[in-house]
Amino acid sequence: MEKLLNLLLDLPKMVNEKLPMNSFNKMMDNSEGSMKKWTGTAFTVGALVLLIVTLISVVSTGMDSFQASSGLGQVSVILCLLILIYAAFPIAQVVRSAGDSLSSSKSNSVDFIFKDFITTNIKVLGHVTALAALFGAICSTIGWLLNSNGMTMNVDLYSGAAYAYALPIDATATFLEMVRLDFIGGVISDFFTWDLTGSTATGYTIDGIVAVGWEYAQVILILAKLYLALALYHFFYGIVSTLSKWIRSPFLPFKNS
């Protein structure tokens, strides 16, 4: 009776071992160790998708702008179209490089998820947004020189960057509110919502060249926001990491005399 009972209990295991092409249990057992590899693969696929979407958006916008323009306006659109097609590849490479960096990470699971993955996302969105703004500024320069509207990269990246920066900004605001320094939190929040591209760089005028200059300054501002967000996140992650280590092994930071 006991032998029959053990045979019945072992039946799922026996059948599972006999199933053809069954490597799913091994896949699940190794899933945590493969997390970095799969994350890197996801970024690699994302880079290809971003490249395709960007090229489709640029070509579609370029065709519409070309049909709506004439004379030097069409020349401006053609030049900007070539520049933005060129720009799509280094922008996609930012995402691909981030995936390669994550897949080769040596961090443990906790640091990988809460440090490497989050900071990499912040960097990717910041760098991609900065590159899009830079090439957009170059196209605005061409449009100003040719006294035409030209075209820009019609991909909404600023909202993505704002979303990536939300975590360190919110953490900073909460911390400063705790220590009664709300006004500093307000200044930081205003800095991250600051936008220098208020006017359109069109027309061979002083206002046009000033607008072009602001677009280049916007690139610097985007990078400044990126590095401030990274600094804030590293600061608070260091605090949380130190606190968690102290909880696991509490001690008082005093020397015995």
TIDREN-611574 format. One record per residue (C-alpha): residue in three letters; x, y, z. Coordinates in steps of 0.2 Angstrom, whole numbers. Layout:
% residues N
<rec><aa>ALA</aa><X>X</X><Y>Y</Y><Z>Z</Z></rec>
...
//
This chain:
% residues 257
<rec><aa>MET</aa><X>0</X><Y>0</Y><Z>0</Z></rec>
<rec><aa>GLU</aa><X>14</X><Y>12</Y><Z>5</Z></rec>
<rec><aa>LYS</aa><X>23</X><Y>8</Y><Z>-11</Z></rec>
<rec><aa>LEU</aa><X>8</X><Y>11</Y><Z>-22</Z></rec>
<rec><aa>LEU</aa><X>5</X><Y>28</Y><Z>-13</Z></rec>
<rec><aa>ASN</aa><X>23</X><Y>33</Y><Z>-16</Z></rec>
<rec><aa>LEU</aa><X>21</X><Y>28</Y><Z>-34</Z></rec>
<rec><aa>LEU</aa><X>5</X><Y>39</Y><Z>-35</Z></rec>
<rec><aa>LEU</aa><X>14</X><Y>54</Y><Z>-27</Z></rec>
<rec><aa>ASP</aa><X>29</X><Y>52</Y><Z>-39</Z></rec>
<rec><aa>LEU</aa><X>18</X><Y>51</Y><Z>-54</Z></rec>
<rec><aa>PRO</aa><X>18</X><Y>70</Y><Z>-59</Z></rec>
<rec><aa>LYS</aa><X>37</X><Y>70</Y><Z>-58</Z></rec>
<rec><aa>MET</aa><X>39</X><Y>54</Y><Z>-69</Z></rec>
<rec><aa>VAL</aa><X>27</X><Y>61</Y><Z>-82</Z></rec>
<rec><aa>ASN</aa><X>35</X><Y>78</Y><Z>-82</Z></rec>
<rec><aa>GLU</aa><X>52</X><Y>70</Y><Z>-85</Z></rec>
<rec><aa>LYS</aa><X>46</X><Y>60</Y><Z>-100</Z></rec>
<rec><aa>LEU</aa><X>38</X><Y>74</Y><Z>-108</Z></rec>
<rec><aa>PRO</aa><X>47</X><Y>79</Y><Z>-125</Z></rec>
<rec><aa>MET</aa><X>56</X><Y>96</Y><Z>-126</Z></rec>
<rec><aa>ASN</aa><X>52</X><Y>100</Y><Z>-108</Z></rec>
<rec><aa>SER</aa><X>64</X><Y>112</Y><Z>-102</Z></rec>
<rec><aa>PHE</aa><X>52</X><Y>124</Y><Z>-94</Z></rec>
<rec><aa>ASN</aa><X>56</X><Y>119</Y><Z>-76</Z></rec>
<rec><aa>LYS</aa><X>75</X><Y>122</Y><Z>-79</Z></rec>
<rec><aa>MET</aa><X>70</X><Y>139</Y><Z>-87</Z></rec>
<rec><aa>MET</aa><X>60</X><Y>144</Y><Z>-72</Z></rec>
<rec><aa>ASP</aa><X>74</X><Y>138</Y><Z>-60</Z></rec>
<rec><aa>ASN</aa><X>87</X><Y>149</Y><Z>-69</Z></rec>
<rec><aa>SER</aa><X>76</X><Y>164</Y><Z>-72</Z></rec>
<rec><aa>GLU</aa><X>83</X><Y>174</Y><Z>-58</Z></rec>
<rec><aa>GLY</aa><X>101</X><Y>171</Y><Z>-64</Z></rec>
<rec><aa>SER</aa><X>95</X><Y>175</Y><Z>-82</Z></rec>
<rec><aa>MET</aa><X>86</X><Y>191</Y><Z>-77</Z></rec>
<rec><aa>LYS</aa><X>101</X><Y>202</Y><Z>-83</Z></rec>
<rec><aa>LYS</aa><X>102</X><Y>194</Y><Z>-99</Z></rec>
<rec><aa>TRP</aa><X>84</X><Y>195</Y><Z>-103</Z></rec>
<rec><aa>THR</aa><X>84</X><Y>213</Y><Z>-98</Z></rec>
<rec><aa>GLY</aa><X>98</X><Y>217</Y><Z>-110</Z></rec>
<rec><aa>THR</aa><X>89</X><Y>208</Y><Z>-123</Z></rec>
<rec><aa>ALA</aa><X>73</X><Y>218</Y><Z>-120</Z></rec>
<rec><aa>PHE</aa><X>83</X><Y>234</Y><Z>-122</Z></rec>
<rec><aa>THR</aa><X>91</X><Y>227</Y><Z>-138</Z></rec>
<rec><aa>VAL</aa><X>74</X><Y>224</Y><Z>-145</Z></rec>
<rec><aa>GLY</aa><X>68</X><Y>241</Y><Z>-139</Z></rec>
<rec><aa>ALA</aa><X>82</X><Y>249</Y><Z>-148</Z></rec>
<rec><aa>LEU</aa><X>77</X><Y>241</Y><Z>-165</Z></rec>
<rec><aa>VAL</aa><X>59</X><Y>246</Y><Z>-162</Z></rec>
<rec><aa>LEU</aa><X>64</X><Y>264</Y><Z>-157</Z></rec>
<rec><aa>LEU</aa><X>74</X><Y>265</Y><Z>-173</Z></rec>
<rec><aa>ILE</aa><X>60</X><Y>259</Y><Z>-184</Z></rec>
<rec><aa>VAL</aa><X>47</X><Y>270</Y><Z>-176</Z></rec>
<rec><aa>THR</aa><X>58</X><Y>285</Y><Z>-177</Z></rec>
<rec><aa>LEU</aa><X>62</X><Y>282</Y><Z>-195</Z></rec>
<rec><aa>ILE</aa><X>44</X><Y>280</Y><Z>-200</Z></rec>
<rec><aa>SER</aa><X>40</X><Y>296</Y><Z>-190</Z></rec>
<rec><aa>VAL</aa><X>54</X><Y>306</Y><Z>-198</Z></rec>
<rec><aa>VAL</aa><X>50</X><Y>300</Y><Z>-216</Z></rec>
<rec><aa>SER</aa><X>31</X><Y>303</Y><Z>-214</Z></rec>
<rec><aa>THR</aa><X>34</X><Y>320</Y><Z>-206</Z></rec>
<rec><aa>GLY</aa><X>47</X><Y>325</Y><Z>-220</Z></rec>
<rec><aa>MET</aa><X>35</X><Y>320</Y><Z>-234</Z></rec>
<rec><aa>ASP</aa><X>21</X><Y>330</Y><Z>-227</Z></rec>
<rec><aa>SER</aa><X>32</X><Y>345</Y><Z>-224</Z></rec>
<rec><aa>PHE</aa><X>40</X><Y>344</Y><Z>-241</Z></rec>
<rec><aa>GLN</aa><X>22</X><Y>344</Y><Z>-249</Z></rec>
<rec><aa>ALA</aa><X>17</X><Y>359</Y><Z>-239</Z></rec>
<rec><aa>SER</aa><X>33</X><Y>369</Y><Z>-243</Z></rec>
<rec><aa>SER</aa><X>41</X><Y>377</Y><Z>-259</Z></rec>
<rec><aa>GLY</aa><X>57</X><Y>384</Y><Z>-265</Z></rec>
<rec><aa>LEU</aa><X>70</X><Y>385</Y><Z>-251</Z></rec>
<rec><aa>GLY</aa><X>57</X><Y>377</Y><Z>-239</Z></rec>
<rec><aa>GLN</aa><X>59</X><Y>361</Y><Z>-248</Z></rec>
<rec><aa>VAL</aa><X>78</X><Y>362</Y><Z>-248</Z></rec>
<rec><aa>SER</aa><X>77</X><Y>364</Y><Z>-229</Z></rec>
<rec><aa>VAL</aa><X>65</X><Y>350</Y><Z>-227</Z></rec>
<rec><aa>ILE</aa><X>76</X><Y>338</Y><Z>-237</Z></rec>
<rec><aa>LEU</aa><X>92</X><Y>343</Y><Z>-227</Z></rec>
<rec><aa>CYS</aa><X>83</X><Y>341</Y><Z>-211</Z></rec>
<rec><aa>LEU</aa><X>76</X><Y>324</Y><Z>-216</Z></rec>
<rec><aa>LEU</aa><X>93</X><Y>318</Y><Z>-220</Z></rec>
<rec><aa>ILE</aa><X>100</X><Y>324</Y><Z>-203</Z></rec>
<rec><aa>LEU</aa><X>85</X><Y>316</Y><Z>-193</Z></rec>
<rec><aa>ILE</aa><X>87</X><Y>300</Y><Z>-202</Z></rec>
<rec><aa>TYR</aa><X>106</X><Y>300</Y><Z>-197</Z></rec>
<rec><aa>ALA</aa><X>101</X><Y>305</Y><Z>-180</Z></rec>
<rec><aa>ALA</aa><X>89</X><Y>290</Y><Z>-178</Z></rec>
<rec><aa>PHE</aa><X>104</X><Y>278</Y><Z>-177</Z></rec>
<rec><aa>PRO</aa><X>115</X><Y>286</Y><Z>-163</Z></rec>
<rec><aa>ILE</aa><X>98</X><Y>288</Y><Z>-153</Z></rec>
<rec><aa>ALA</aa><X>94</X><Y>269</Y><Z>-155</Z></rec>
<rec><aa>GLN</aa><X>112</X><Y>265</Y><Z>-151</Z></rec>
<rec><aa>VAL</aa><X>110</X><Y>274</Y><Z>-134</Z></rec>
<rec><aa>VAL</aa><X>96</X><Y>261</Y><Z>-129</Z></rec>
<rec><aa>ARG</aa><X>107</X><Y>246</Y><Z>-136</Z></rec>
<rec><aa>SER</aa><X>122</X><Y>251</Y><Z>-126</Z></rec>
<rec><aa>ALA</aa><X>111</X><Y>252</Y><Z>-110</Z></rec>
<rec><aa>GLY</aa><X>105</X><Y>235</Y><Z>-114</Z></rec>
<rec><aa>ASP</aa><X>123</X><Y>229</Y><Z>-116</Z></rec>
<rec><aa>SER</aa><X>128</X><Y>237</Y><Z>-99</Z></rec>
<rec><aa>LEU</aa><X>114</X><Y>229</Y><Z>-90</Z></rec>
<rec><aa>SER</aa><X>117</X><Y>212</Y><Z>-97</Z></rec>
<rec><aa>SER</aa><X>135</X><Y>212</Y><Z>-91</Z></rec>
<rec><aa>SER</aa><X>131</X><Y>220</Y><Z>-74</Z></rec>
<rec><aa>LYS</aa><X>140</X><Y>211</Y><Z>-59</Z></rec>
<rec><aa>SER</aa><X>127</X><Y>218</Y><Z>-46</Z></rec>
<rec><aa>ASN</aa><X>116</X><Y>207</Y><Z>-35</Z></rec>
<rec><aa>SER</aa><X>98</X><Y>206</Y><Z>-39</Z></rec>
<rec><aa>VAL</aa><X>93</X><Y>220</Y><Z>-27</Z></rec>
<rec><aa>ASP</aa><X>106</X><Y>232</Y><Z>-33</Z></rec>
<rec><aa>PHE</aa><X>102</X><Y>227</Y><Z>-51</Z></rec>
<rec><aa>ILE</aa><X>84</X><Y>231</Y><Z>-49</Z></rec>
<rec><aa>PHE</aa><X>84</X><Y>246</Y><Z>-38</Z></rec>
<rec><aa>LYS</aa><X>100</X><Y>254</Y><Z>-44</Z></rec>
<rec><aa>ASP</aa><X>107</X><Y>248</Y><Z>-61</Z></rec>
<rec><aa>PHE</aa><X>90</X><Y>246</Y><Z>-69</Z></rec>
<rec><aa>ILE</aa><X>83</X><Y>263</Y><Z>-63</Z></rec>
<rec><aa>THR</aa><X>98</X><Y>273</Y><Z>-66</Z></rec>
<rec><aa>THR</aa><X>101</X><Y>266</Y><Z>-83</Z></rec>
<rec><aa>ASN</aa><X>83</X><Y>271</Y><Z>-88</Z></rec>
<rec><aa>ILE</aa><X>86</X><Y>288</Y><Z>-82</Z></rec>
<rec><aa>LYS</aa><X>102</X><Y>289</Y><Z>-92</Z></rec>
<rec><aa>VAL</aa><X>94</X><Y>282</Y><Z>-107</Z></rec>
<rec><aa>LEU</aa><X>79</X><Y>294</Y><Z>-107</Z></rec>
<rec><aa>GLY</aa><X>90</X><Y>309</Y><Z>-103</Z></rec>
<rec><aa>HIS</aa><X>103</X><Y>305</Y><Z>-117</Z></rec>
<rec><aa>VAL</aa><X>90</X><Y>301</Y><Z>-130</Z></rec>
<rec><aa>THR</aa><X>80</X><Y>317</Y><Z>-126</Z></rec>
<rec><aa>ALA</aa><X>96</X><Y>327</Y><Z>-127</Z></rec>
<rec><aa>LEU</aa><X>101</X><Y>320</Y><Z>-144</Z></rec>
<rec><aa>ALA</aa><X>84</X><Y>323</Y><Z>-151</Z></rec>
<rec><aa>ALA</aa><X>85</X><Y>341</Y><Z>-145</Z></rec>
<rec><aa>LEU</aa><X>102</X><Y>343</Y><Z>-152</Z></rec>
<rec><aa>PHE</aa><X>98</X><Y>337</Y><Z>-169</Z></rec>
<rec><aa>GLY</aa><X>82</X><Y>347</Y><Z>-168</Z></rec>
<rec><aa>ALA</aa><X>92</X><Y>363</Y><Z>-165</Z></rec>
<rec><aa>ILE</aa><X>103</X><Y>359</Y><Z>-180</Z></rec>
<rec><aa>CYS</aa><X>87</X><Y>358</Y><Z>-191</Z></rec>
<rec><aa>SER</aa><X>81</X><Y>374</Y><Z>-183</Z></rec>
<rec><aa>THR</aa><X>98</X><Y>382</Y><Z>-188</Z></rec>
<rec><aa>ILE</aa><X>96</X><Y>376</Y><Z>-206</Z></rec>
<rec><aa>GLY</aa><X>78</X><Y>383</Y><Z>-206</Z></rec>
<rec><aa>TRP</aa><X>84</X><Y>400</Y><Z>-200</Z></rec>
<rec><aa>LEU</aa><X>98</X><Y>401</Y><Z>-212</Z></rec>
<rec><aa>LEU</aa><X>86</X><Y>396</Y><Z>-227</Z></rec>
<rec><aa>ASN</aa><X>72</X><Y>407</Y><Z>-220</Z></rec>
<rec><aa>SER</aa><X>60</X><Y>393</Y><Z>-218</Z></rec>
<rec><aa>ASN</aa><X>51</X><Y>382</Y><Z>-206</Z></rec>
<rec><aa>GLY</aa><X>61</X><Y>366</Y><Z>-209</Z></rec>
<rec><aa>MET</aa><X>56</X><Y>351</Y><Z>-199</Z></rec>
<rec><aa>THR</aa><X>59</X><Y>343</Y><Z>-182</Z></rec>
<rec><aa>MET</aa><X>59</X><Y>325</Y><Z>-175</Z></rec>
<rec><aa>ASN</aa><X>41</X><Y>322</Y><Z>-171</Z></rec>
<rec><aa>VAL</aa><X>44</X><Y>310</Y><Z>-156</Z></rec>
<rec><aa>ASP</aa><X>37</X><Y>315</Y><Z>-139</Z></rec>
<rec><aa>LEU</aa><X>52</X><Y>311</Y><Z>-127</Z></rec>
<rec><aa>TYR</aa><X>51</X><Y>325</Y><Z>-115</Z></rec>
<rec><aa>SER</aa><X>36</X><Y>317</Y><Z>-106</Z></rec>
<rec><aa>GLY</aa><X>46</X><Y>301</Y><Z>-105</Z></rec>
<rec><aa>ALA</aa><X>61</X><Y>310</Y><Z>-97</Z></rec>
<rec><aa>ALA</aa><X>50</X><Y>319</Y><Z>-85</Z></rec>
<rec><aa>TYR</aa><X>43</X><Y>302</Y><Z>-80</Z></rec>
<rec><aa>ALA</aa><X>60</X><Y>295</Y><Z>-77</Z></rec>
<rec><aa>TYR</aa><X>65</X><Y>310</Y><Z>-66</Z></rec>
<rec><aa>ALA</aa><X>49</X><Y>308</Y><Z>-56</Z></rec>
<rec><aa>LEU</aa><X>56</X><Y>296</Y><Z>-43</Z></rec>
<rec><aa>PRO</aa><X>72</X><Y>306</Y><Z>-37</Z></rec>
<rec><aa>ILE</aa><X>62</X><Y>322</Y><Z>-38</Z></rec>
<rec><aa>ASP</aa><X>47</X><Y>316</Y><Z>-27</Z></rec>
<rec><aa>ALA</aa><X>60</X><Y>308</Y><Z>-15</Z></rec>
<rec><aa>THR</aa><X>69</X><Y>325</Y><Z>-14</Z></rec>
<rec><aa>ALA</aa><X>53</X><Y>334</Y><Z>-11</Z></rec>
<rec><aa>THR</aa><X>47</X><Y>323</Y><Z>2</Z></rec>
<rec><aa>PHE</aa><X>64</X><Y>323</Y><Z>11</Z></rec>
<rec><aa>LEU</aa><X>65</X><Y>342</Y><Z>11</Z></rec>
<rec><aa>GLU</aa><X>47</X><Y>343</Y><Z>17</Z></rec>
<rec><aa>MET</aa><X>52</X><Y>333</Y><Z>32</Z></rec>
<rec><aa>VAL</aa><X>66</X><Y>344</Y><Z>37</Z></rec>
<rec><aa>ARG</aa><X>56</X><Y>360</Y><Z>34</Z></rec>
<rec><aa>LEU</aa><X>65</X><Y>365</Y><Z>18</Z></rec>
<rec><aa>ASP</aa><X>50</X><Y>365</Y><Z>6</Z></rec>
<rec><aa>PHE</aa><X>56</X><Y>381</Y><Z>-3</Z></rec>
<rec><aa>ILE</aa><X>71</X><Y>371</Y><Z>-9</Z></rec>
<rec><aa>GLY</aa><X>60</X><Y>357</Y><Z>-15</Z></rec>
<rec><aa>GLY</aa><X>50</X><Y>370</Y><Z>-25</Z></rec>
<rec><aa>VAL</aa><X>65</X><Y>377</Y><Z>-33</Z></rec>
<rec><aa>ILE</aa><X>71</X><Y>359</Y><Z>-38</Z></rec>
<rec><aa>SER</aa><X>54</X><Y>355</Y><Z>-45</Z></rec>
<rec><aa>ASP</aa><X>53</X><Y>372</Y><Z>-55</Z></rec>
<rec><aa>PHE</aa><X>71</X><Y>368</Y><Z>-62</Z></rec>
<rec><aa>PHE</aa><X>65</X><Y>351</Y><Z>-69</Z></rec>
<rec><aa>THR</aa><X>50</X><Y>359</Y><Z>-77</Z></rec>
<rec><aa>TRP</aa><X>60</X><Y>373</Y><Z>-85</Z></rec>
<rec><aa>ASP</aa><X>59</X><Y>374</Y><Z>-104</Z></rec>
<rec><aa>LEU</aa><X>69</X><Y>386</Y><Z>-114</Z></rec>
<rec><aa>THR</aa><X>61</X><Y>382</Y><Z>-131</Z></rec>
<rec><aa>GLY</aa><X>46</X><Y>394</Y><Z>-130</Z></rec>
<rec><aa>SER</aa><X>47</X><Y>402</Y><Z>-148</Z></rec>
<rec><aa>THR</aa><X>49</X><Y>395</Y><Z>-165</Z></rec>
<rec><aa>ALA</aa><X>66</X><Y>398</Y><Z>-174</Z></rec>
<rec><aa>THR</aa><X>59</X><Y>405</Y><Z>-191</Z></rec>
<rec><aa>GLY</aa><X>64</X><Y>420</Y><Z>-201</Z></rec>
<rec><aa>TYR</aa><X>80</X><Y>428</Y><Z>-205</Z></rec>
<rec><aa>THR</aa><X>79</X><Y>440</Y><Z>-190</Z></rec>
<rec><aa>ILE</aa><X>87</X><Y>443</Y><Z>-173</Z></rec>
<rec><aa>ASP</aa><X>72</X><Y>434</Y><Z>-164</Z></rec>
<rec><aa>GLY</aa><X>75</X><Y>419</Y><Z>-175</Z></rec>
<rec><aa>ILE</aa><X>94</X><Y>417</Y><Z>-171</Z></rec>
<rec><aa>VAL</aa><X>89</X><Y>420</Y><Z>-152</Z></rec>
<rec><aa>ALA</aa><X>77</X><Y>406</Y><Z>-153</Z></rec>
<rec><aa>VAL</aa><X>90</X><Y>395</Y><Z>-161</Z></rec>
<rec><aa>GLY</aa><X>102</X><Y>399</Y><Z>-147</Z></rec>
<rec><aa>TRP</aa><X>89</X><Y>394</Y><Z>-134</Z></rec>
<rec><aa>GLU</aa><X>87</X><Y>377</Y><Z>-143</Z></rec>
<rec><aa>TYR</aa><X>105</X><Y>373</Y><Z>-141</Z></rec>
<rec><aa>ALA</aa><X>104</X><Y>379</Y><Z>-123</Z></rec>
<rec><aa>GLN</aa><X>90</X><Y>367</Y><Z>-120</Z></rec>
<rec><aa>VAL</aa><X>102</X><Y>353</Y><Z>-124</Z></rec>
<rec><aa>ILE</aa><X>113</X><Y>358</Y><Z>-110</Z></rec>
<rec><aa>LEU</aa><X>98</X><Y>360</Y><Z>-98</Z></rec>
<rec><aa>ILE</aa><X>92</X><Y>343</Y><Z>-102</Z></rec>
<rec><aa>LEU</aa><X>109</X><Y>336</Y><Z>-98</Z></rec>
<rec><aa>ALA</aa><X>109</X><Y>346</Y><Z>-82</Z></rec>
<rec><aa>LYS</aa><X>92</X><Y>339</Y><Z>-77</Z></rec>
<rec><aa>LEU</aa><X>99</X><Y>322</Y><Z>-81</Z></rec>
<rec><aa>TYR</aa><X>114</X><Y>323</Y><Z>-70</Z></rec>
<rec><aa>LEU</aa><X>105</X><Y>331</Y><Z>-56</Z></rec>
<rec><aa>ALA</aa><X>92</X><Y>317</Y><Z>-56</Z></rec>
<rec><aa>LEU</aa><X>106</X><Y>304</Y><Z>-55</Z></rec>
<rec><aa>ALA</aa><X>114</X><Y>313</Y><Z>-41</Z></rec>
<rec><aa>LEU</aa><X>98</X><Y>314</Y><Z>-31</Z></rec>
<rec><aa>TYR</aa><X>94</X><Y>296</Y><Z>-34</Z></rec>
<rec><aa>HIS</aa><X>112</X><Y>290</Y><Z>-29</Z></rec>
<rec><aa>PHE</aa><X>110</X><Y>300</Y><Z>-14</Z></rec>
<rec><aa>PHE</aa><X>94</X><Y>293</Y><Z>-8</Z></rec>
<rec><aa>TYR</aa><X>99</X><Y>275</Y><Z>-13</Z></rec>
<rec><aa>GLY</aa><X>114</X><Y>277</Y><Z>-3</Z></rec>
<rec><aa>ILE</aa><X>104</X><Y>282</Y><Z>12</Z></rec>
<rec><aa>VAL</aa><X>92</X><Y>267</Y><Z>10</Z></rec>
<rec><aa>SER</aa><X>106</X><Y>255</Y><Z>7</Z></rec>
<rec><aa>THR</aa><X>115</X><Y>261</Y><Z>22</Z></rec>
<rec><aa>LEU</aa><X>99</X><Y>260</Y><Z>33</Z></rec>
<rec><aa>SER</aa><X>95</X><Y>242</Y><Z>27</Z></rec>
<rec><aa>LYS</aa><X>113</X><Y>236</Y><Z>31</Z></rec>
<rec><aa>TRP</aa><X>111</X><Y>244</Y><Z>49</Z></rec>
<rec><aa>ILE</aa><X>94</X><Y>236</Y><Z>51</Z></rec>
<rec><aa>ARG</aa><X>102</X><Y>219</Y><Z>47</Z></rec>
<rec><aa>SER</aa><X>116</X><Y>222</Y><Z>59</Z></rec>
<rec><aa>PRO</aa><X>112</X><Y>236</Y><Z>71</Z></rec>
<rec><aa>PHE</aa><X>126</X><Y>245</Y><Z>80</Z></rec>
<rec><aa>LEU</aa><X>129</X><Y>262</Y><Z>89</Z></rec>
<rec><aa>PRO</aa><X>142</X><Y>273</Y><Z>80</Z></rec>
<rec><aa>PHE</aa><X>151</X><Y>276</Y><Z>96</Z></rec>
<rec><aa>LYS</aa><X>169</X><Y>271</Y><Z>101</Z></rec>
<rec><aa>ASN</aa><X>172</X><Y>264</Y><Z>118</Z></rec>
<rec><aa>SER</aa><X>184</X><Y>274</Y><Z>129</Z></rec>
//
